[in-house]
Amino acid sequence: MAVYRQPVEEDIVDSVKVGLIGFGTIGTGVVRILTENAAWLARRAGVPIRLKTIVDIDLERDRGVPVEGITLTHDIGDILGDPEIRIVIELVGGIEPASTILLDAMSANKDVVTANKALLAAKGPELFQAAVEAGVDIGFEASVAGGIPIVRCIKEGLAGDRIRSISGIINGTSNYVLSTMTEQGRGFSEALKQAQELGYAEADPSLDIDGHDTAHKLSVLVGLAYGMSVRPGEIFTEGIREITDMDIAHAGELGYRIKLLALSKRQQGTLEVRVHPTMISARHPLASVGEAYNAIYVMGEATGPVMFYGQGAGMMPTASAVASDLIEISRNLRLGIRRRMPPLGFYGDFLQEAAVKKMEDLCTKYYIRFPVEDRPGVLSKIAGVLGDNGISLHSVIQHGRSGSGPVHIIMLTHEARERSLQQALSKINGMQEVLGKSLSIRIEDALNPF
Amino acid sequence: MAVYRQPVEEDIVDSVKVGLIGFGTIGTGVVRILTENAAWLARRAGVPIRLKTIVDIDLERDRGVPVEGITLTHDIGDILGDPEIRIVIELVGGIEPASTILLDAMSANKDVVTANKALLAAKGPELFQAAVEAGVDIGFEASVAGGIPIVRCIKEGLAGDRIRSISGIINGTSNYVLSTMTEQGRGFSEALKQAQELGYAEADPSLDIDGHDTAHKLSVLVGLAYGMSVRPGEIFTEGIREITDMDIAHAGELGYRIKLLALSKRQQGTLEVRVHPTMISARHPLASVGEAYNAIYVMGEATGPVMFYGQGAGMMPTASAVASDLIEISRNLRLGIRRRMPPLGFYGDFLQEAAVKKMEDLCTKYYIRFPVEDRPGVLSKIAGVLGDNGISLHSVIQHGRSGSGPVHIIMLTHEARERSLQQALSKINGMQEVLGKSLSIRIEDALNPF
C-alpha cells in the first residue's frame, strides 16, 4: 500500500518549548498528556511540544508524573524571561496573580493558554485586547466545559452560521446534585453531601450551587457566539438551593426535568442572558444529561440544533483541552504564523456592547409552588392575585395533606412577564395563609422558540 | 464602554473569490448563506467572501436565491481558468467528474471544498496526497454528519487526545426508519415508506438502508481519528432491512434500542471497523437520538466520552458546514498562509495502513431470533448447536404462538466469536424445524469497553 506523506518543509522551529505555571490537578494532567502522548502530539502539531519549565509554590509533592528534564522552580521569571519558551500555560486560577501572569507573558511576546473561566469572565475583554495588541495567541478551550471542545466548535465549526441561542448544562456539580435528586429521589442537602463525598462538589459549594460558575462560563460563550461582551454581573443568576425533592417529583409528573441552565438568546437587537433552574421537557436531549456531565445545546439559524456532550471537568478531560490549544498554537509557530485567529474568532471590532434584556422584561411560563394553610379559599385567593397581575393559569395541582405542615399548591402559568410575576409573588408571600416563601421555576417549553 | 478591536493589518487579499460547481440543493444553500450572511462571514473570516461564478448544467431553473452579480456558466473552465478564484466548491456528487474537477482545481493552485463522502471514501487518500503536493487546502466538513462540525472536532478539538473508539449514528435515513419503528411500532416497509414520503429517504434507498453511506463516512472518520486508511470495501457492512417490529419490541423489553451504528475501535495494533444494526442500552446517550438526527459518540483516552449531536443532512446544515470551510481557508488566504493544516490533521505520514481486524475474530454478545415450528425439543436442539460451537446463553425468550406461522425463539448470548456464531447459525438455518433465516443483532453492552 502507498504511504501518504506531507512533503518535508523548512520549519521555522524544530520544537515548541512550553512553560507551565501552576502544578495542581490540571497541571499534573497536562504533564501526563505531554509526556505520554508526546509522539502523538508531534504528529498532530507537526513539531514536538516540549515542557521545559514548571513554576509552583510546592515543588516537593510527588504528583506521580515524570518530571525528568523539566526545570522545577518557584520563580515565574524563569519562564517569562526565557526566550526559548514560546507558550505559557496559566493554571494558577483566580483573578490575581493569574491576570498579571498572563499580561506579563503576552508582553514578553509569548502565546498563552489558560483554563481560568473566572478570570476570563472578569477580565476577558482586556486580556483579549492585550493579546491582539501584542500579536500573540490566547487559547482557552479548557475554560468552558472541560473535555467538550465547545470553544473551537463555536469559533470554527459553526463559524459560518449565526447562533440564535445557547442552552447549556455547564456546571457538573449542580448537574450531579439535580440528577441525583431526580434519579434517586433524594433531597437537596443529601444529594449535595453525596456530591461532596464523591469529589463532585467543593467543601464550600456556593460558586457551583449558586450558579456563579455557570454565569462565568456563559459570559465566555456569549463572547464567542455573538462577539458581544457581557460581564457576569449583567447575567441574572439564580442557583439550585431552593429546589426540593417535591419540585423534582412534580416536574417529573408534568413531563419535565429540572436542570440548571445557562441560557442566551439573540433577539431583535437585544440579548437574553440568564442562569437559573429551568424546567425542560423530559424528551429534550438536555434532559437526559446525567451525573456530572455537561452539554451545550446550540441553535444555529442554518445548522438548526447541535448538541455537544461530555465531561465538563476533571484532570484528564481538562488537560486534553489544554493540549488542543498547545497544538493549535504550535501549528502556527512552526510556520511562523501569528494572529491567524482572533481570540473570539471575530475580526475588526471583536467585542461589541451587548444590549442585555432586562430580566423583568422576560416573558416565559412558570411553575410555582406555594406552601399554604390547608383551608378553603386559599387557592382562589392566590389565583386572584395572579389574575390581578395579568397572569393566567394553565393548570393547578393540589395534593391532599399528608402529615403535619403546610400543603402545597402547584401552579403552571401561561406565558407571563417576570415583572408581573414578581409583583404577584411579593403580594402572595405576604399573605397570612401562605406559610413560607413560594418557589418559582421558569419553564422553557420550546427550548429555542425561534 | 470600551470597544475591543483587532488592529488593522496589511491584508494580502481584500476579498476571497469563490467558484461553485454544482447548483443543486446544497449549492443553493451555499448561495443563500454567502448572500444572507455576507457581513457575518466577513467578520468571522477577516475578509469578504464573494461567490463569483457558478457552474451547472441547468442554469434556467429558479432556485429562489439571488444570483445578481454572479456569473452563471456551463463551462468549468470559467472557474478553473480564472486566476481570481481562490477556492473551488465541488458539490457535483459521485465519483466522476467530481474527482477530476477536484484534482484539476488543485493543479490550478486553488483550495477546494467538497461535501462528497462517496468520493472521499473511494479516493480520499489520493485526493489528500494531491492536496499536500499542490500545497493547497482541502475542506470536507460537510462530508460527514452535515451540520455537526465533527471533522474539526476530531482534527482540532480533540487533537491532543488519542481516540479509542467512535460509535456513530451517521445516516439520517436509517435512523429515521429505526426511530419510527421504535416510537410508532411500525414495520420496516411502512417506516421506510413514511421516510420516503417525508423526503428522508430516496426512491432507491439502498445506499442508506444497506449501510453503505454509513461505511463511506466511517472511512473518513477513521482517517481523521487515527490517521489510518480504511477503504469502504474493508468495512464489514450490514444494513437494517432484516430488522422487524418484533425485534424492535424485544429490544425494548430487554432495555435496549436498535441503532445502525458505525463503529471503530483501536485495539492492540488492530482496528475494528464495522457498520451494522446494533443493540445498545436504552440509557446510552445514542439511544435517544431520534428522527433523522445524527450523533457521534467518541471515546478519548484522556477526554472520556464526548458526543456530538445534530442534523446530518439537509440544505442549510450542510451549507453551513461548507461555509465553515470557506471561513477557515479565507482566514489563511488573507494572511498568505497555506498548508497550515494537513487534510487529516496529521503531519508526516498522514495516512498509515490500518491492520483491520477480521470480522470473524470479533467477540461480542448477540441477540438472535429463530423462527421455528411450534413443537417440543426445538429449543434444546438449537441451544445444543450453539453449545457445540462454544456459545453460551445469557437468556431465552419464547412467546406462545399467536395465530398461524412460526413461533419465535429469542436468545441472548454471552460473549462469543463471530466465527463460531456464523458456523452455528449456518447449521441451525439448515434444520428442518427452523422455518426461515435466523436474525442476529450484535450487542454493544459497554459501548466503549476499554
Interface residues (C-beta under 8 A of the other chain):
Chain A: M1 A2 V3 Y4 R5 Q6 P7 E9 G29 I33 N37 W40 L41 A42 R43 R44 A45 G46 V47 P125 F128 Q129 V132 E133 E141 G147 I148 P149 R152 C153 E156 G157 L158 A159 G160 D161 R162 G227 S229 P285 S288 G300 E301 A302 T303 G304 P305 V306 M307 F308 Y309 G310 Q311 G314 M316 P317 A319 S320 A321 V322 A323 S324 L326 I327 E328 R331 N332 L335 I337 R339 R340 M341 P342 G345 F346 Y347 G348 D349 F350 L351 Q352 E353
Chain B: M1 A2 V3 Y4 R5 Q6 P7 E9 G29 I33 N37 W40 L41 A42 R43 R44 A45 G46 V47 P125 F128 Q129 V132 E133 E141 G147 I148 P149 R152 C153 E156 G157 L158 A159 G160 D161 R162 G227 S229 P285 S288 G300 E301 A302 T303 G304 P305 V306 M307 F308 Y309 G310 Q311 G314 M316 P317 A319 S320 A321 V322 A323 S324 L326 I327 E328 R331 N332 L335 I337 R339 R340 M341 P342 G345 F346 Y347 G348 D349 F350 L351 Q352 E353
